Amino acid sequence: MKRKSLKNKITALFKQGLSPLQLSESIIVSGLFSIIPILGVSTFLLTFLSIKRKLNLPIMIAISYLMWPIQVLLIIPFIRVGEFIFSVPSSHHTVEEIINSFQNSFLQTLSQLSFEILCGLGGWLCTAVPISIGIYFISLLFFRKTKG
């Protein structure tokens, strides 16, 4: 009985009176912006978007932290997709080089790796729409069923 009560309290915390649509939007927005191929900007973007769209910031930040390893793993694939889209030769940067560069100097990295970041953003944008549509419908169905 205590287990069910704890589950209900946790569920209520994350729902915060939101409709299934708003909860789905919170999850989709946080999932997509958490994997953007620029390290260190997702929290600012999520905070801005949650205020602007009246979404659930605690769940968005929690998802963002959970998605950090996926963000790191997807940096190079997003760059490769962008390089393919823009028909440019492949860069040979590793994830470790990119992370170290961002940790040393965010702005310097943006200027030094601007082309690679642009390719990564292009790859991210080309994959964001189909992923978001799929996640939207799946999460909306899930939250409509759990609402009752």
Helices and strands as residue ranges (DSSP letters): H 2-15, H 20-34, H 42-53, H 57-86, H 95-104, H 106-112, H 114-147
